[in-house]
Every structure is written in C-alpha cells, then in structure tokens.
Amino acid sequence: MAKALDLEEQEQLDQIKHFWKKYGNLISWVLIVVLGSYAAWNGYQYWQRDQAAKAAVLFDEVERAVTAGDVVRVERSLADMKEKFGGTQYAHQAALLAAKALQAKDKAEAARAALKWVAEVAPDPAYRDIARLRLSALLLDAGSNDEALAQLSAPFTPAMAGLAADLRGDVMQVKGQKGEAVSAYQSAWQLLSDSPDYRRLVQAKLNALGLDPETASLATATGSTK
C-alpha cells in the first residue's frame, strides 16, 4: 500500500515537473508583467499624489501673492507653477487667478499670455472655455477684434455657449456688423434661458439694436405652425 502511494506521488510529481518544464517560463513572465504593472500603477498613483500636494503648496503661494497685490511674486510663482506642475489643475487655476490680478495691475499682455496658456493646454474643457472667454474680452478691450473672434470660433460647452455668443455679438457690434451682432445676440438670448439676469442684459442689447427677441421668437413660432 505504501509503495502504491509512493508510486502515485511520484507520478504526480513527474506531472508537475513536466507541466512546469512546459509552462514555467510563460507563468513566470506573466507574473513578472502583472506584478510589474501593479508596482508601476502604485508608483504612478504615489507620484500623482505627491505632485498634487506640491502643486497645492505652490498654488497657495500664487494666491497669497495675488491677495498681497505683489505682481512680481504673482508672475514668478506662476512661472514656477507652469514649469514644475503645468499639467495639473492647480496650475490652470493659478493662471486664471493670476490673469485677473495682472489685468487689475495694468499688466494686460501678461494677463493675456496666462489666459492663452490655459486655453491651449488645459485638458478640462471648463478651464479652456473660461480662459477663452476672458481672453476674448481682453482682446476686445485691446481692439484686437479678429483675434477675439478667433478665440470664440471653436465650439464651447453648453454651459458656456450662451456667454460666448453674447461676447461674439459685442465683437461684431464693435466691428460695425449689425446683422451678425443681432444674430449672435439672438443665439445668446435663446441659450441663456436658464440665466434670467444675464438674459435681460442680452435683451437690452437687442432692444438697443431695434429688436425685441420675445416678439421675434413669437413670430417665428407662429410662422412655423402655418
């Protein structure tokens, strides 16, 4: 009986050896890949957390500089942020914050540069849209109407589309293109149905151009039912 068990165990051992000889290298490589991927993922997560923590500290520095009205510190800390943590949301938030402070201190060119950077590199569409809207407004103030329109030409997210249309109307009006301005304002008025206060502002602009959007909408609706 003992011999039979020994033979059976030897058989099983031989089968295991044969299996390992045939598949051992493959199993080892699979384990190496799986464990390596897991280690790499953990390492990446740690790196991201570390980057976010460091970026948050530098963002605080930008915020303190803005609060203090120290333009030199604002520009220096923003430059550091862009160089070291340019891919983080903290950097894009810092640039938007810095741009507002720089504009208030008559550093319009630096403000536009900060906004342009966000508009070009931010992966978050909300940050890009905010940057493009503010940049367009600054370009309009500077008389760079075509550049302002260029910033408004690409599609905006639904939340920002009405504001973009309103600003496009402002640019067209400055350019003396009344028909295009009216069209843009009408689009803005329709898109801003959930923002009654802003919608009234757009309606006032249309009224100044000799158009009542509510009457026009009613006429369009009546015409479509005939």
C-alpha positions as CSV (number, residue, x, y, z in Angstrom):
1,M,0.0,0.0,0.0
2,A,2.8,2.3,0.9
3,K,4.6,1.5,-2.3
4,A,1.4,2.2,-4.3
5,L,1.1,5.6,-2.6
6,D,4.8,6.3,-3.3
7,L,4.3,5.5,-7.0
8,E,1.2,7.7,-7.2
9,E,3.0,10.6,-5.5
10,Q,6.0,10.1,-7.9
11,E,3.6,10.2,-10.8
12,Q,2.0,13.4,-9.6
13,L,5.5,14.9,-9.0
14,D,6.5,13.9,-12.5
15,Q,3.4,15.5,-13.9
16,I,4.1,18.7,-12.1
17,K,7.7,18.7,-13.3
18,H,6.5,18.2,-16.9
19,F,3.9,20.9,-16.6
20,W,6.4,23.4,-15.1
21,K,9.0,22.5,-17.7
22,K,6.5,23.2,-20.4
23,Y,4.7,26.3,-19.0
24,G,7.1,27.5,-16.2
25,N,8.7,30.3,-18.3
26,L,5.4,31.6,-19.5
27,I,3.9,31.6,-16.0
28,S,7.0,33.4,-14.7
29,W,6.8,36.1,-17.3
30,V,3.1,36.6,-16.8
31,L,3.7,37.0,-13.1
32,I,6.5,39.5,-13.8
33,V,4.3,41.5,-16.1
34,V,1.3,41.5,-13.6
35,L,3.4,42.3,-10.6
36,G,5.4,44.9,-12.5
37,S,2.2,46.6,-13.8
38,Y,0.8,46.7,-10.2
39,A,4.0,48.2,-8.9
40,A,4.1,50.7,-11.7
41,W,0.4,51.7,-11.1
42,N,1.1,52.1,-7.4
43,G,4.2,54.2,-8.2
44,Y,2.2,56.4,-10.6
45,Q,-0.6,56.9,-8.0
46,Y,2.0,57.9,-5.4
47,W,3.7,60.3,-7.9
48,Q,0.4,61.9,-8.8
49,R,-0.5,62.4,-5.1
50,D,3.0,63.8,-4.5
51,Q,2.7,66.2,-7.5
52,A,-0.8,67.3,-6.4
53,A,0.4,68.1,-2.9
54,K,3.4,70.1,-4.1
55,A,1.2,71.9,-6.7
56,A,-1.2,72.8,-4.0
57,V,1.5,74.4,-1.9
58,L,2.7,76.5,-4.9
59,F,-0.9,77.4,-5.7
60,D,-1.2,78.8,-2.2
61,E,1.9,80.9,-3.0
62,V,0.2,82.3,-6.1
63,E,-3.0,83.0,-4.1
64,R,-1.0,84.9,-1.4
65,A,0.8,86.9,-4.0
66,V,-2.5,87.9,-5.6
67,T,-4.0,88.8,-2.3
68,A,-1.0,91.0,-1.5
69,G,-1.1,92.6,-4.9
70,D,2.5,91.7,-5.5
71,V,2.7,91.5,-9.2
72,V,6.4,90.4,-9.3
73,R,5.6,87.5,-6.9
74,V,2.5,86.6,-9.0
75,E,4.5,86.3,-12.2
76,R,7.3,84.5,-10.5
77,S,5.2,81.9,-8.7
78,L,3.0,81.4,-11.8
79,A,6.1,80.7,-13.9
80,D,7.3,78.2,-11.3
81,M,3.9,76.6,-11.3
82,K,3.8,76.3,-15.1
83,E,7.4,74.9,-15.2
84,K,7.0,72.3,-12.4
85,F,3.3,71.4,-12.4
86,G,2.0,72.6,-15.7
87,G,-0.1,69.5,-16.2
88,T,-2.1,69.9,-13.0
89,Q,-5.5,71.6,-12.5
90,Y,-3.8,73.7,-9.8
91,A,-1.6,75.3,-12.5
92,H,-4.6,76.2,-14.6
93,Q,-6.5,77.6,-11.7
94,A,-3.4,79.6,-10.7
95,A,-3.1,81.0,-14.2
96,L,-6.8,82.1,-14.3
97,L,-6.3,83.7,-10.8
98,A,-3.1,85.4,-11.8
99,A,-4.5,86.7,-15.1
100,K,-7.3,88.5,-13.2
101,A,-4.7,90.1,-10.8
102,L,-2.4,91.0,-13.6
103,Q,-5.1,92.7,-15.6
104,A,-6.1,94.7,-12.5
105,K,-2.5,95.9,-12.2
106,D,-2.4,97.1,-15.9
107,K,-0.4,94.1,-17.0
108,A,-2.7,93.3,-19.8
109,E,-0.1,91.5,-22.0
110,A,0.9,89.2,-19.2
111,A,-2.8,88.5,-18.3
112,R,-3.5,87.6,-22.0
113,A,-0.4,85.3,-22.0
114,A,-1.6,83.5,-18.9
115,L,-5.1,83.0,-20.3
116,K,-3.8,81.9,-23.7
117,W,-1.7,79.2,-22.0
118,V,-4.7,77.8,-20.2
119,A,-6.8,77.9,-23.4
120,E,-4.1,75.9,-25.2
121,V,-3.0,73.3,-22.7
122,A,-5.8,72.7,-20.1
123,P,-7.4,69.3,-20.7
124,D,-10.5,70.3,-18.8
125,P,-13.0,72.0,-21.2
126,A,-14.4,74.1,-18.4
127,Y,-11.0,75.7,-17.8
128,R,-10.4,76.1,-21.5
129,D,-13.8,77.8,-22.0
130,I,-13.3,80.2,-19.1
131,A,-9.8,81.1,-20.4
132,R,-11.1,81.7,-23.9
133,L,-14.0,83.9,-22.8
134,R,-11.7,86.1,-20.6
135,L,-9.0,86.2,-23.3
136,S,-11.6,87.3,-25.9
137,A,-12.9,90.0,-23.6
138,L,-9.3,91.3,-23.1
139,L,-8.6,91.2,-26.8
140,L,-11.8,93.1,-27.5
141,D,-10.7,95.8,-25.0
142,A,-7.4,96.0,-26.7
143,G,-9.0,96.5,-30.1
144,S,-7.9,93.1,-31.4
145,N,-11.3,92.2,-32.7
146,D,-10.3,89.5,-35.2
147,E,-8.2,87.8,-32.5
148,A,-11.1,87.9,-30.2
149,L,-13.3,86.3,-32.8
150,A,-10.7,83.6,-33.4
151,Q,-10.9,82.6,-29.7
152,L,-14.7,82.4,-30.0
153,S,-14.8,80.4,-33.2
154,A,-14.3,76.9,-31.7
155,P,-17.3,75.2,-30.0
156,F,-18.0,75.9,-26.4
157,T,-19.5,73.6,-23.8
158,P,-23.3,74.0,-23.4
159,A,-22.8,75.9,-20.1
160,M,-20.6,78.5,-21.8
161,A,-22.1,78.6,-25.2
162,G,-24.6,81.5,-24.4
163,L,-21.8,83.7,-22.9
164,A,-19.7,83.0,-25.9
165,A,-22.5,84.0,-28.3
166,D,-23.1,87.2,-26.3
167,L,-19.4,88.2,-26.5
168,R,-19.4,87.4,-30.2
169,G,-22.2,89.8,-30.6
170,D,-20.2,92.5,-28.8
171,V,-17.3,92.0,-31.1
172,M,-19.5,92.1,-34.2
173,Q,-21.1,95.3,-33.0
174,V,-17.7,96.9,-32.5
175,K,-16.8,95.8,-36.0
176,G,-19.9,97.6,-37.3
177,Q,-21.5,94.3,-38.5
178,K,-25.0,94.9,-37.1
179,G,-26.7,91.9,-38.8
180,E,-24.1,89.5,-37.4
181,A,-24.3,91.1,-34.0
182,V,-28.1,90.7,-33.9
183,S,-27.8,87.1,-34.9
184,A,-25.2,86.4,-32.2
185,Y,-27.3,88.2,-29.5
186,Q,-30.4,86.2,-30.6
187,S,-28.5,83.0,-30.2
188,A,-27.2,84.1,-26.8
189,W,-30.7,85.1,-25.7
190,Q,-32.0,81.6,-26.6
191,L,-29.1,79.8,-25.0
192,L,-29.3,81.8,-21.7
193,S,-32.9,80.8,-20.9
194,D,-31.7,79.4,-17.6
195,S,-29.9,82.6,-16.6
196,P,-32.7,85.3,-16.5
197,D,-30.5,88.1,-15.2
198,Y,-27.9,87.7,-18.0
199,R,-30.7,87.1,-20.5
200,R,-32.2,90.5,-19.6
201,L,-28.8,92.1,-20.4
202,V,-28.7,90.5,-23.8
203,Q,-32.3,91.5,-24.4
204,A,-31.3,95.1,-23.6
205,K,-28.6,94.9,-26.3
206,L,-31.1,93.6,-28.8
207,N,-33.6,96.3,-27.9
208,A,-30.9,98.9,-28.5
209,L,-30.4,97.5,-32.0
210,G,-34.2,97.8,-32.6
211,L,-35.2,94.2,-32.0
212,D,-37.4,92.6,-29.3
213,P,-36.3,88.9,-29.0
214,E,-39.6,87.9,-27.4
215,T,-41.6,89.3,-30.3
216,A,-39.2,87.8,-32.8
217,S,-39.5,84.4,-31.1
218,L,-43.2,84.5,-31.1
219,A,-43.4,85.5,-34.8
220,T,-41.0,82.6,-35.6
221,A,-43.1,80.2,-33.6
222,T,-46.4,81.4,-35.3
223,G,-44.8,81.2,-38.7
224,S,-43.7,77.6,-38.2
225,T,-47.2,76.5,-37.3
226,K,-48.7,77.8,-40.5
